[in-house]
Amino acid sequence: MTFLYGYSEKELDSNLITELSGYYPIRKCEGQHDSLFVKAHVFLDEQNKCYLCFVSLDVIGVDSTLRYKVKNKIKENTCEEHFAFDLFLFATHTHSGPSGVVDTNKKEKAGLKGIFGEYENGLEDVLCLIIEKVVRSAKKQMGTFHYSISQTEVQDIATDRHHPLKTIDQLMTVFEMQIDTNQTALVNYACHPTVLSASNHLLTADFLWEFYKRMSQRFDLISFISGSSANVSTRFTRENQSFQQAKIFGQSLHSQYLSKRQYIKKNETLDQLYFLEGSVSLEVKDVSKISKERVQEV
């Protein structure tokens, strides 16, 4: 059974971004500190004709509105007929990325317009094109691969955002792929990657900027998935909300990966790939009553 893998990335055009998301009120974008990316990891089970795509975006969030549209476009324009396909979209959750990517026109999110901005159909179109492009590019250079999985117990970067002594998940899992002489990785660490405050008006991936930079010495592409991190942040571990502090955290995450990681899989070949479709019902809190003070606290 043969499994193939490919990867690609594309930088977001900063000229398309006028406002920043994540704090009340929406801020005017006044420049760019570092680049934001769309990154794709594409897996193919040739025997069962099944594609699985992981795409991460350096934005505050993505929802079903964008996923539904871009998934249909990829199925229509990029995937072979009769091939199964699924798409996972992830946001790195920077609070200094573009506004307009979360559909606040939906009732349950209407109270968040002051934080995420009005949904921008033009930006949606741009993101759809970029995502489709990186997936297509990844498919073109697919090859056989080996993978490794490591885990690291991270210290001194994040705590529970309300109760700093509360026990939380501090595990960082890194899924590494080796294709020919190239190495890539998907990183999962449940933490709001947010150091910078509402006073920042520059586009940035926050502390992931330095983490990407450091990890690029080893990997040709590195993607970050923050996961379920609603109550995990740097509020009680940061000394200030500067770019220097963001750099320190990015360096620390990288150095802990290098010095403390434990491999649970090493140079394995993939022997199974499948996905299940389903849905869950969630109780949504009333975000219309969130105070201005609370939305400033990350």
C-alpha positions in Angstrom: 0.0 0.0 0.0 1.5 3.3 -1.1 1.0 6.6 0.7 2.2 9.9 -0.8 2.8 13.3 0.8 3.4 16.8 -0.4 3.6 20.3 1.1 3.5 23.9 0.1 3.1 27.4 1.5 2.3 30.9 0.3 2.6 34.3 2.0 -0.4 36.4 2.6 -0.3 39.8 0.8 -0.1 42.4 3.5 -1.4 45.0 1.0 -4.8 43.4 1.2 -5.1 43.9 4.9 -6.4 47.1 6.3 -7.6 46.2 9.8 -6.3 43.8 12.6 -8.5 41.4 14.5 -8.4 40.2 18.1 -9.0 43.3 20.4 -11.8 45.7 20.9 -12.1 47.9 18.9 -10.7 46.7 15.5 -7.4 48.4 14.9 -6.0 49.9 11.7 -3.1 48.0 10.2 -0.1 50.3 10.0 2.5 47.9 8.6 4.0 44.5 8.8 6.4 43.1 11.4 6.7 39.6 9.9 5.0 37.5 7.3 1.8 35.6 7.6 1.4 32.3 5.7 -1.1 29.7 4.4 0.6 26.3 4.6 -0.6 22.9 3.3 0.2 19.3 4.1 -1.5 16.9 1.7 -1.6 13.1 2.1 -2.8 10.6 -0.5 -3.8 7.0 -0.1 -3.3 5.8 -3.7 -5.0 2.4 -3.2 -8.2 3.8 -1.8 -8.1 7.1 -3.7 -8.3 9.2 -0.7 -6.8 12.7 0.0 -6.4 14.3 3.4 -5.4 17.9 3.5 -4.2 19.9 6.5 -4.1 23.7 5.9 -3.0 26.2 8.5 -3.5 30.0 8.3 -1.9 32.7 10.3 -5.2 34.3 11.2 -7.3 34.6 14.4 -9.8 31.9 13.4 -11.6 30.1 10.6 -15.1 28.7 10.6 -17.4 26.6 8.5 -18.2 29.4 6.1 -14.7 29.5 4.6 -14.1 25.8 4.9 -17.3 24.9 3.1 -16.5 27.2 0.2 -12.9 26.3 -0.3 -13.5 22.5 0.2 -16.0 22.6 -2.7 -13.6 24.6 -4.9 -10.8 22.1 -4.3 -13.1 19.1 -5.0 -14.3 20.7 -8.3 -11.0 22.1 -9.6 -8.1 20.2 -8.0 -9.0 16.7 -7.1 -9.4 13.8 -9.5 -12.9 12.5 -10.1 -14.0 9.7 -7.8 -11.3 10.5 -5.2 -12.4 11.0 -1.6 -11.2 14.3 -0.1 -11.3 16.0 3.3 -10.0 19.3 4.4 -9.0 20.5 7.9 -8.5 24.2 8.3 -6.6 25.6 11.3 -5.9 29.1 12.5 -2.8 29.8 14.5 -4.9 32.4 16.4 -2.7 35.5 16.2 -4.5 38.6 17.5 -2.4 40.7 15.1 -3.7 39.2 11.8 -6.4 40.3 9.4 -9.9 41.0 10.5 -12.9 39.8 8.5 -12.1 36.1 8.4 -14.7 35.0 11.0 -18.3 35.1 9.9 -19.8 37.4 12.5 -22.9 37.7 10.4 -24.0 34.4 12.0 -26.3 34.9 14.9 -24.1 33.1 17.5 -21.1 35.3 16.6 -22.9 38.7 16.1 -21.6 40.0 19.4 -18.0 39.6 18.2 -18.0 42.1 15.4 -16.2 44.6 17.5 -13.3 42.1 17.9 -13.2 40.1 14.6 -14.8 42.7 12.3 -17.4 42.3 9.6 -16.9 39.2 7.4 -15.2 40.2 4.2 -16.3 38.3 1.1 -13.4 39.8 -0.8 -10.9 38.4 1.7 -12.7 35.1 1.6 -12.2 34.9 -2.2 -8.5 35.7 -1.8 -8.1 33.0 0.9 -9.9 30.4 -1.2 -7.6 31.1 -4.1 -4.5 30.9 -1.9 -5.6 27.7 -0.2 -6.5 26.0 -3.5 -3.1 27.1 -4.9 -1.1 25.7 -2.0 -3.0 22.4 -2.1 -2.5 22.1 -5.9 1.2 22.9 -5.5 1.5 20.3 -2.7 -0.1 17.6 -4.9 2.3 18.3 -7.8 5.4 17.4 -5.8 4.1 14.4 -3.8 6.3 11.6 -2.9 6.8 8.7 -0.6 7.7 9.6 3.0 8.6 8.5 6.5 7.2 10.1 9.6 8.2 10.6 13.3 6.1 11.8 16.2 7.7 13.5 19.2 6.2 15.0 22.4 7.6 17.7 24.7 6.4 18.8 28.1 6.5 22.6 27.7 7.3 24.8 30.7 7.1 28.6 31.5 5.2 29.7 28.4 1.6 29.4 29.3 -0.9 28.8 32.2 -4.6 28.7 32.6 -5.6 32.3 31.7 -7.8 32.7 34.8 -6.2 30.3 37.4 -2.4 30.2 36.9 -2.0 27.3 39.3 -4.6 25.1 37.7 -3.2 22.0 35.9 -3.4 22.3 32.2 -2.2 20.3 29.1 1.4 21.5 28.4 2.2 18.8 25.8 3.5 19.8 22.5 3.2 17.1 19.8 5.3 17.4 16.6 4.4 15.2 13.6 7.5 15.2 11.3 7.6 14.1 7.7 10.7 13.2 5.7 10.2 13.3 1.9 13.5 12.8 0.0 15.9 15.1 1.7 13.3 17.5 2.9 11.7 17.7 6.3 8.4 19.3 7.4 6.3 19.3 10.6 2.9 19.8 12.0 3.1 21.2 15.6 0.2 21.0 18.1 0.5 23.0 21.3 -2.7 24.2 23.1 -1.8 27.9 23.8 -3.0 31.3 22.6 0.1 32.4 20.8 -0.5 36.0 22.0 2.0 38.2 23.7 1.3 41.5 22.0 -1.5 43.9 23.2 -4.0 46.0 21.5 -1.4 48.8 21.2 0.3 46.8 18.4 -0.8 47.8 14.9 1.6 45.7 12.9 0.8 42.4 11.2 2.6 39.5 13.0 2.2 35.9 13.9 3.2 36.9 17.5 5.6 34.5 19.2 5.2 32.0 16.3 7.2 34.4 14.2 10.4 33.5 16.1 9.4 29.9 16.5 9.0 29.6 12.7 12.3 31.2 12.2 14.1 28.9 14.6 12.4 25.7 13.4 13.2 26.6 9.7 16.8 25.8 10.5 15.7 22.1 10.6 12.5 22.0 8.6 11.5 23.2 5.1 8.0 23.9 6.3 6.6 24.2 9.8 2.9 24.5 10.6 1.3 25.3 14.0 -2.1 24.1 15.3 -3.1 25.8 18.6 -5.9 23.3 19.2 -8.3 23.7 22.1 -6.6 26.6 23.9 -9.4 28.9 25.0 -8.3 29.1 28.6 -4.5 28.8 28.0 -2.4 31.9 27.5 0.8 33.8 28.3 -1.1 36.3 30.6 0.8 35.2 33.8 4.1 34.1 32.3 5.0 37.2 30.2 6.9 40.1 31.7 5.5 42.6 29.2 3.7 42.6 25.8 6.6 43.5 23.6 8.1 42.0 20.4 11.1 41.1 22.5 9.0 39.1 24.9 7.4 37.3 21.9 10.8 36.5 20.6 11.8 35.0 24.0 8.8 32.7 24.0 9.4 31.7 20.4 13.0 30.9 21.3 12.0 29.0 24.4 9.4 26.8 22.5 12.1 25.9 20.0 14.8 25.2 22.5 12.5 23.0 24.6 11.6 21.0 21.5 15.3 20.4 20.8 16.3 19.5 24.3 13.3 17.8 25.8 11.4 16.0 23.0 10.7 12.3 23.3 10.0 10.3 20.2 7.1 7.9 20.3 7.4 7.1 16.6 10.7 7.2 14.6 11.1 7.0 10.8 7.9 5.0 10.4 6.0 4.3 7.1 2.3 5.1 7.1 0.1 1.9 6.7 -3.4 3.4 7.2 -5.2 6.6 6.4 -8.9 7.2 6.9 -11.2 9.9 8.2 -14.7 9.9 9.6 -17.3 12.6 9.0 -19.6 13.6 11.9 -21.0 16.5 13.8 -21.4 17.5 17.5 -23.8 19.8 19.2 -22.3 22.6 21.4 -23.8 25.0 23.8 -22.7 28.5 22.8 -22.3 31.2 25.4 -23.9 34.6 24.8 -21.0 36.6 23.5 -23.1 39.8 23.1 -22.5 40.4 26.9 -18.7 40.2 26.9 -17.4 43.5 28.3 -14.8 45.7 26.6 -12.5 45.1 29.5 -12.7 41.3 29.1 -11.9 41.3 25.4 -8.7 43.2 26.1 -7.5 40.4 28.4 -5.7 37.7 26.4 
